[in-house]
Amino acid sequence: MSQKTESKPQQGGHRGKPAPVYGGGPPGGSKGGDRPRRRREPEEEIWVPKTILGQKVASGEISTLEEIIELGLRIQEAGIIKKLLPDLKSEVVDVGIIQKMTSNGQSTRFKAIVATGNENGYLGIGQGKSKQMRIAIEKATNAAYLNVNPIKLGCGSWECRCDQKHSVPFKVKGKGGSVTIEIIPAPRGLGLVAGGKIKRLLELAGLKDAWTTAKGSTPTMNSTSKAILDCLRQTFSQG
């Protein structure tokens, strides 16, 4: 008598098929191997000058920002500032939401304020608005580059009387909206006597020691930043 053998299916699989094996490779691995995917870094855009001033800066005919100001020329490209001052740093000072009622309903937009400086005598502040926060920050950064101004640093304190550039050369006072800010030169080693955001703006400008007094609605960074920039502009124009 012939004996019949019956094959039993393996547990966890279909009849006649082996059970699937899990954990064969690391999660997120590629098909070609176990190499992790490399993240692409954003490529820097090559600046192509579009104005006559930009062409002069790109060719090296104009090499400083002070020369542009003396000639009374208008800067219309952010690439000009990036070419002349490659060590500028940009920081987001404030981000807010603007809500407005329209005939189609409520519209929401973002407002960003960005400051740029090299912590050695240059500062610019810009504002941007858009429906997307990223675009608002990009617009504010571009406006900050276009508003970069030179600042004259020195030691105007009668207590110090050194020859180092650690403070303002004399007392300056600026106004922006309802905010009035006064910057008084201080001796070396004192530090910046100012609030958090105001202190950071002065650090970007290159100040290390100063007293400050502020009047008005200082939490409104739009007016406060304009008042600080108005103060620091006077060091170059009056000095």
Buried (B, 14 or more C-beta within 10 A) or exposed (E): EEEEEEEEEEEEEEEEEEEEEEEEEEEEEEEEEEEEEEEEEEEEEEBEBEBEBBEBBBEEEBEEBEBBBEEEBEBEBBBBBBBBBEEBEBBBBBBBEEEEEEEEEEEEBBBBBBBBBBBEBBBBBBBBBBEEBEBBBBBBBBBBBBBBBBBBBBBBBEEBEEEEBBBBBBBBBBBBBEBBBBBBBBBBEBEBEBBEBBBBBBBBBBBBBBBBEBEBEBEBBBBBBBBBBBBBBBBBEEB
